[in-house]
Amino acid sequence: MKKKLSVLAFTLAIAGAAAPAFAQQQYAKAEDAVHYRRGAFTLLGYHFGSLGAMVQGKVPFNSAQAAIDGDVIAIASKLPFHAFVEGSDKGQTGAKPEIWKEQAKFTDLRDKMQAEVAKVSAAAKSGNLDNLKAVFGAAGQSCKNCHDNYRRRL
Ligand code: HEC
């Protein structure tokens, strides 16, 4: 009995010690983080692009689709950023190493984009194309402002 208890105590101690590290680093390998964030950006790009096509008149405005796109971009704009973990600047990634040296600047560009995307999301869900047109350009620029500095094309 005593032995069992001490094994349990030991296990809990290990779990406790490991927990904070796990919260920060939820990817087994750096390439898993790259995979995750690229997937999240792909989702963001797809649904942002869907709205862009409506704004530019390449496809007719479809309020049901716009509402879905609006929901997805609001979430997808937040997803990639916890996946810029240390050591994930290598391999199949378009992320420039400067991201990890200029984190304040990178975070600022992230915050600005998320604020612009929130406006696009609300406009997309309003069912009014003019609302969307009014805010779309600034959001697109906020993507570009980061990509110009911190992304290279693969
Ligand atoms: C704060 C910086 C930042 C902002 C803002 C940003 N991106 Fe990116 N984006 C990146 C980085 C870095 C990568 C490369 C990620 C990688 O390959 O690991 C990337 C990659 C992408 C990709 C390519 C995904 C792939 O691997 O095929 C798409 C699409 C994309 N972003 C869309 C967008 C859109 C749309 C917006 C604006 C709504 C946006 N991004 C805003 C930094 C940003």
Residues whose N, C-alpha, C, O or C-beta is under 5 A from the ligand:
A	BS01	HEC	V34 R38 F41 T42 L44 G45 F48 Q92 T93 G94 A95 F106 L109 R110 M113 A139 S142 C143 C146 H147 Y150 R151
